Every structure is written in structure tokens, then in C-alpha cells.
Amino acid sequence: MSQPAHTMPTPSTLRDRTVVIFGGTSGIGLAAAIQAKAAGAKVIVVGFNPEGAERVATENGLDGWRAADVTRDETIAQALADIPHVDHLVLLAGSFVAGKVLKAEVEYLKRAFDERIWAAIHTLRALGDRLSRNGSVTFISGALADRPSAQGTAVLASASAAMEALARGLVLEMAPVRFNTLSPGTTDTPLLARTLGANRDAYVAALSEKLPQRRLGTANEAGAAVVFLMANGFMNGETLHIDGGSRLV
Ligand SMILES: NC(=O)c1ccc[n+]([C@@H]2O[C@H](COP(=O)([O-])OP(=O)(O)OC[C@H]3O[C@@H](n4cnc5c(N)ncnc54)[C@H](OP(=O)(O)O)[C@@H]3O)[C@@H](O)[C@H]2O)c1
């Protein structure tokens, strides 16, 4: 007699799986790395800065680290060269590219797409059939994709929305590999201080007042959503919003 579904143990789908996280050395990616490791995965993080990547991997008992610049395809290929097999790939590396279409340097604006769309394409091509057909790929988008601002975020918003479309297309093109996108609202990570400098605290206070939960999301909350997208074998072609309801206000 088969066991009723509700009494079956939850399978630990990340146990002994190889997880590679680009952008896993800070913020949302690091939180996802630590949680995936706790769920039994072998986790390799990739960051821009080699010293930071090594330190973070050592401090958190991760299984490896690499450094790459995701805007340079040859460094992506080098970072992945000696990894025989990847079950779950997470692509979160990126910066806050902000500039108005009529004012900013075009080469700078292109970076929004280079760090996201082209980085994803180069990474998938570099991995080829080393990416498990039973595995998953998680992209990053952001609340801007749904609600751009007038402060020079149109290009970043379009690159973010394009990641969601790329994921849906690849669900069909690369089936049965699963593709999903995480779309966080403003999340309290080192990115904020790096982008806003001395204005960070004032920005966070003013934004928090407007948000339904009167606070920003945390890296741990967004990291848990990344782990959910990896581990749940029927999540596919989805954009998971984790924004505390910020799109409603
Ligand atoms: N925080 C938010 O409010 C928010 C909201 C929506 C979307 N996002 C997106 O979520 C992703 C993660 O954000 P976060 O807040 O966790 O940022 P974070 O703390 O600044 O972490 C960024 C990560 O990306 C890596 N990285 C940046 N540029 C890179 C490059 N050219 N090549 C390789 N690695 C690179 C960094 O490596 P190093 O540490 O070595 O520099 C780091 O591991 C970003 O794509 C961001 O745009 C963030």
C-alpha cells in the first residue's frame, strides 16, 4: 500500500548536489550559498574579487570559490573549466547600473545587459552539457522590472525584465532543465552602501516608511527564495517576487 502523500518525508533535493553561485560572495548570493550548504549541497561561489571570494568561502566552510568578471566571457569559462558537473546554477552577479538614456555613456548602460543577459548566455555556453538535465538555473531580476523609476533606471529595468523572458524561453529551448527568476524588492545588502554611499541610511529610512512592512527585505529572506527555486523540482518558468508587497504601493 502506498504511503499517503502528507506523511512522506520531504526529499532533501539539494543533498550532495553541486551548486554554483555567481555573485555568491556577498548579499543575496552569499545568503543563498550558506543556506544551500546547510541543506547538504556542495557549494562553489564565484565573485569578482578573488580575495573576497576566498575569504568568504573559507569563513563559511563552502566547497570552493572562483573569481570571474561576468562581463568577460573568457573569465567565465576559466572559472568553470575544472568543474565537472553542475546541478544547480545561480546567476546573481551584477551591479546597480543607473543612468538616463539621453545622458549616460552608452558603453556604461550596456553593462546592465552585459552583466545579466550576455553573462547568462556565456555561462550556459561555457557549461554546455556539464549542466545537469535534472537541475536548475536561477536568474536575478528585480522590482524595477515591474516598476521602473524616473531616476535613470529604464535600462536596468529592461535588462531585468529581459532575464525573466530569457528564463521562460530557455525552459522550452533547454528542457528539461528548469529556469526561474528571482525578483527582489530593495534588499538590505552591501550593494546599497556601495551604490548610495553616505546617503544609504537616509534612503533606507525614507523608503521603509513607504513600504507595507515598513522595512527592506533581508539577504537571508531573498537567499531562502533562491534555495526554494533550486530545490523545488516543479518550479519552472516562474518569476518569484520577494518584495514585501512593494509593488502594491
Ligand atoms: N539588493 C537589492 O536591493 C537588489 C534588488 C533587486 C535586484 N538585485 C540584484 O541582485 C543581485 C545581487 O545583489 P546583492 O544586493 O546581493 O549585491 P552585492 O551584495 O553587491 O553582491 C553582488 C555580487 O555580485 C558579484 N559581482 C558584481 N559584479 C560582478 C562581475 N562583473 N563579475 C563577477 N561578479 C560580480 C559580487 O562580487 P564581489 O563581492 O567580488 O564584488 C558579489 O558577489 C544583483 O544582480 C543586483 O542587481 C539586488
The ligand as a Tripos MOL2 file, in Angstrom:
@<TRIPOS>MOLECULE
LIG
   48    52     1     0     0
SMALL
NO_CHARGES

@<TRIPOS>ATOM
      1 N1         19.9580   44.4740   -3.1780 N.am      1 LIG1
      2 C1         18.8860   44.8420   -3.8650 C.2       1 LIG1
      3 O1         18.1100   45.7030   -3.4300 O.2       1 LIG1
      4 C2         18.5640   44.2080   -5.1870 C.ar      1 LIG1
      5 C3         17.2830   44.3550   -5.7040 C.ar      1 LIG1
      6 C4         16.9840   43.7770   -6.9390 C.ar      1 LIG1
      7 C5         17.9590   43.0830   -7.6260 C.ar      1 LIG1
      8 N2         19.2050   42.9640   -7.0840 N.ar      1 LIG1
      9 C6         20.2140   42.2240   -7.8560 C.3       1 LIG1
     10 O2         20.5980   41.0890   -7.1020 O.3       1 LIG1
     11 C7         21.9430   40.7380   -7.4040 C.3       1 LIG1
     12 C8         22.6990   40.5560   -6.1030 C.3       1 LIG1
     13 O3         22.5900   41.7890   -5.4110 O.3       1 LIG1
     14 P1         23.1250   41.9960   -3.9220 P.3       1 LIG1
     15 O4         22.3160   43.0830   -3.3730 O.co2     1 LIG1
     16 O5         23.2480   40.7080   -3.2200 O.co2     1 LIG1
     17 O6         24.5650   42.6240   -4.2840 O.3       1 LIG1
     18 P2         26.0000   42.5520   -3.6080 P.3       1 LIG1
     19 O7         25.9310   42.2890   -2.1560 O.co2     1 LIG1
     20 O8         26.6930   43.7710   -4.0900 O.co2     1 LIG1
     21 O9         26.6570   41.2650   -4.3290 O.3       1 LIG1
     22 C9         26.9670   41.3210   -5.6920 C.3       1 LIG1
     23 C10        27.6970   40.0530   -6.0580 C.3       1 LIG1
     24 O10        27.9570   40.0710   -7.4760 O.3       1 LIG1
     25 C11        29.3600   39.9570   -7.6930 C.3       1 LIG1
     26 N3         29.6830   40.7390   -8.8890 N.ar      1 LIG1
     27 C12        29.3580   42.0240   -9.1610 C.ar      1 LIG1
     28 N4         29.8070   42.3810  -10.3850 N.ar      1 LIG1
     29 C13        30.4470   41.2790  -10.8710 C.ar      1 LIG1
     30 C14        31.1210   40.9930  -12.0840 C.ar      1 LIG1
     31 N5         31.2540   41.9190  -13.0480 N.pl3     1 LIG1
     32 N6         31.6300   39.7590  -12.2650 N.ar      1 LIG1
     33 C15        31.5050   38.8150  -11.3050 C.ar      1 LIG1
     34 N7         30.8780   39.0060  -10.1410 N.ar      1 LIG1
     35 C16        30.3610   40.2330   -9.9300 C.ar      1 LIG1
     36 C17        29.9970   40.4990   -6.4260 C.3       1 LIG1
     37 O11        31.3270   40.0140   -6.2920 O.3       1 LIG1
     38 P3         32.3870   40.8570   -5.3680 P.3       1 LIG1
     39 O12        31.8350   40.7960   -3.9660 O.co2     1 LIG1
     40 O13        33.6800   40.1500   -5.5390 O.co2     1 LIG1
     41 O14        32.4000   42.2560   -5.9210 O.co2     1 LIG1
     42 C18        29.0540   39.9140   -5.3850 C.3       1 LIG1
     43 O15        29.3040   38.5320   -5.1740 O.3       1 LIG1
     44 C19        22.4930   41.8620   -8.2880 C.3       1 LIG1
     45 O16        22.4620   41.4440   -9.6320 O.3       1 LIG1
     46 C20        21.5000   43.0030   -8.0720 C.3       1 LIG1
     47 O17        21.4030   43.8560   -9.2000 O.3       1 LIG1
     48 C21        19.5190   43.4780   -5.8750 C.ar      1 LIG1
@<TRIPOS>BOND
     1     1     2 1
     2     2     3 2
     3     2     4 1
     4     4     5 ar
     5     4    48 ar
     6     5     6 ar
     7     6     7 ar
     8     7     8 ar
     9     8     9 1
    10     8    48 ar
    11     9    10 1
    12     9    46 1
    13    10    11 1
    14    11    12 1
    15    11    44 1
    16    12    13 1
    17    13    14 1
    18    14    15 2
    19    14    16 1
    20    14    17 1
    21    17    18 1
    22    18    19 2
    23    18    20 1
    24    18    21 1
    25    21    22 1
    26    22    23 1
    27    23    24 1
    28    23    42 1
    29    24    25 1
    30    25    26 1
    31    25    36 1
    32    26    27 ar
    33    26    35 ar
    34    27    28 ar
    35    28    29 ar
    36    29    30 ar
    37    29    35 ar
    38    30    31 1
    39    30    32 ar
    40    32    33 ar
    41    33    34 ar
    42    34    35 ar
    43    36    37 1
    44    36    42 1
    45    37    38 1
    46    38    39 2
    47    38    40 1
    48    38    41 1
    49    42    43 1
    50    44    45 1
    51    44    46 1
    52    46    47 1
@<TRIPOS>SUBSTRUCTURE
     1 LIG1         1 GROUP 0 **** ****
